[in-house]
């Protein structure tokens, strides 16, 4: 077989839409953001380099290294954030006063229902805009369901002999009865 007749590997050119592989980055609730984000590489330096490359070169084929580096960093970051979110919700379920934990679970369930409805409505939108909306909503829905499951797991796994904690109005202290 002649060397020239061997099949050649085609080069794959990544574009910005290739960053939409897998689920979108999780949304971090403000009340637990400082705890969840602490020590996590947010990939902001790599993203800055990607934008700078795109600004200088104007097209994606010249920024392949930056796209690959950002995608790898974002995947690692998002995995770590999802784990931390679930663990934080579980800890809240274990430690919050029961009535507050139940209220939080109800709020998360309402958010799940709202996202499910919005996802159904987005199914009628065609083209790239429809895809982006469905992609984003599906990711948020999945993350919210996982957070809700972790919170409920924490609530259910409270110690049976743990005293009930009651949070009086306008009081930051917990009372043990």
Beta strands, then each sheet from edge to edge (+ up, - down):
strand 1: 165-167
strand 2: 174-176
sheet 1: 1+ 2-
end
